Amino acid sequence: MALDDAELVYIPQDDFSQLLLRNSAVSQQFIRLLAGRVREREQQLLTMAYSSIRRRVADTLLRLHEPISADPTASIQLSRDDMAAMVGTAPSRSFAPLANSTRTA
Protein backbone atom coordinates (compact mmCIF):
# COMPACT_ATOMS: atom_id res chain seq x y z
CA MET A 1 0.00 0.00 0.00
CA ALA A 2 1.38 3.41 -0.97
CA LEU A 3 0.42 6.45 1.07
CA ASP A 4 1.80 8.82 -1.56
CA ASP A 5 1.70 8.76 -5.33
CA ALA A 6 4.22 6.26 -6.63
CA GLU A 7 5.65 5.25 -9.96
CA LEU A 8 6.47 1.62 -10.61
CA VAL A 9 9.16 0.63 -13.07
CA TYR A 10 9.54 -2.90 -14.41
CA ILE A 11 13.08 -4.23 -14.71
CA PRO A 12 13.41 -7.64 -16.39
CA GLN A 13 14.95 -10.23 -14.09
CA ASP A 14 17.90 -10.92 -16.39
CA ASP A 15 18.76 -7.21 -16.62
CA PHE A 16 18.55 -6.80 -12.85
CA SER A 17 20.69 -9.89 -12.24
CA GLN A 18 23.33 -8.61 -14.65
CA LEU A 19 23.33 -5.21 -12.94
CA LEU A 20 23.93 -6.85 -9.56
CA LEU A 21 26.68 -9.10 -10.93
CA ARG A 22 28.52 -6.29 -12.74
CA ASN A 23 28.23 -3.58 -10.12
CA SER A 24 29.21 -4.50 -6.56
CA ALA A 25 28.20 -1.09 -5.18
CA VAL A 26 24.65 -1.60 -6.43
CA SER A 27 24.64 -5.13 -5.02
CA GLN A 28 25.80 -3.95 -1.60
CA GLN A 29 23.27 -1.12 -1.49
CA PHE A 30 20.47 -3.49 -2.49
CA ILE A 31 21.47 -5.95 0.25
CA ARG A 32 21.51 -3.11 2.81
CA LEU A 33 18.05 -2.02 1.67
CA LEU A 34 16.65 -5.54 1.99
CA ALA A 35 18.30 -6.11 5.37
CA GLY A 36 16.83 -2.87 6.69
CA ARG A 37 13.38 -3.85 5.52
CA VAL A 38 13.72 -7.28 7.15
CA ARG A 39 14.62 -5.58 10.46
CA GLU A 40 11.62 -3.23 10.14
CA ARG A 41 9.23 -6.10 9.43
CA GLU A 42 10.66 -8.14 12.29
CA GLN A 43 10.04 -5.24 14.67
CA GLN A 44 6.51 -4.77 13.31
CA LEU A 45 5.71 -8.45 13.81
CA LEU A 46 7.01 -8.39 17.38
CA THR A 47 4.96 -5.28 18.07
CA MET A 48 1.85 -6.85 16.58
CA ALA A 49 2.35 -10.00 18.62
CA TYR A 50 3.08 -8.44 22.01
CA SER A 51 1.66 -4.90 22.08
CA SER A 52 -1.86 -3.82 22.91
CA ILE A 53 -4.10 -2.45 20.17
CA ARG A 54 -3.83 1.00 21.75
CA ARG A 55 -0.03 0.84 21.54
CA ARG A 56 -0.11 -0.42 17.94
CA VAL A 57 -2.48 2.38 16.89
CA ALA A 58 -0.27 4.97 18.57
CA ASP A 59 2.91 3.57 17.01
CA THR A 60 1.30 3.47 13.57
CA LEU A 61 0.11 7.07 13.83
CA LEU A 62 3.57 8.20 14.93
CA ARG A 63 5.20 6.29 12.07
CA LEU A 64 2.81 7.91 9.58
CA HIS A 65 3.32 11.38 11.07
CA GLU A 66 7.12 11.25 11.08
CA PRO A 67 7.71 11.96 7.35
CA ILE A 68 5.24 14.87 7.30
CA SER A 69 6.02 16.40 10.70
CA ALA A 70 7.91 19.36 9.19
CA ASP A 71 4.77 20.56 7.37
CA PRO A 72 2.21 21.99 9.84
CA THR A 73 -0.52 21.96 7.17
CA ALA A 74 -0.03 18.28 6.25
CA SER A 75 -2.58 15.69 7.25
CA ILE A 76 -2.81 11.93 7.08
CA GLN A 77 -5.57 10.65 4.78
CA LEU A 78 -6.27 7.05 5.69
CA SER A 79 -9.41 4.91 5.62
CA ARG A 80 -10.50 2.86 8.62
CA ASP A 81 -9.78 -0.33 6.67
CA ASP A 82 -6.26 0.81 5.74
CA MET A 83 -5.51 1.86 9.31
CA ALA A 84 -6.79 -1.48 10.61
CA ALA A 85 -4.62 -3.35 8.11
CA MET A 86 -1.55 -1.39 9.17
CA VAL A 87 -2.29 -2.00 12.87
CA GLY A 88 -3.14 -5.66 12.31
CA THR A 89 -6.69 -5.72 13.64
CA ALA A 90 -10.31 -5.40 12.55
CA PRO A 91 -11.52 -1.90 11.55
CA SER A 92 -14.01 -1.85 14.45
CA ARG A 93 -11.19 -2.44 16.94
CA SER A 94 -8.57 -0.09 15.52
CA PHE A 95 -10.43 3.11 16.40
CA ALA A 96 -11.77 2.07 19.80
CA PRO A 97 -8.48 2.98 21.56
CA LEU A 98 -8.63 6.44 19.99
CA ALA A 99 -12.18 6.99 21.17
CA ASN A 100 -11.27 5.85 24.67
CA SER A 101 -8.16 8.04 24.84
CA THR A 102 -10.02 11.20 23.79
CA ARG A 103 -12.60 10.63 26.51
CA THR A 104 -9.92 10.29 29.18
CA ALA A 105 -7.73 13.16 27.96
BELQUIGI-V209058 format. One record per pair of residues at least 24 apart in sequence whose ideal C-beta (glycine too) atoms are under 10 Angstrom apart, sorted by the first residue. I is the first residue (numbers start at 1). GAP is how many residues later the second one is. If there is no record, write none. Layout:
{{I/GAP} {I/GAP}}
This chain:
{{1/77} {1/81} {1/84} {1/85} {3/61} {3/64} {3/65} {3/73} {3/74} {3/75} {3/79} {3/83} {4/63} {4/64} {44/42} {44/44} {45/43} {47/40} {47/41} {48/39} {48/40} {48/41} {49/39} {51/36} {51/37} {52/45} {53/31} {53/34} {53/35} {53/36} {53/37} {53/40} {53/41} {53/42} {53/43} {53/44} {54/33} {54/42} {54/43} {54/44} {54/46} {54/47} {55/32} {55/42} {56/30} {56/31} {56/32} {56/33} {56/38} {56/41} {57/26} {57/27} {57/29} {57/30} {57/32} {57/36} {57/37} {57/38} {57/39} {57/40} {57/41} {57/44} {58/29} {58/39} {58/40} {58/43} {59/27} {59/28} {60/24} {60/26} {60/27} {60/28} {60/34} {61/25} {61/26} {61/37}}
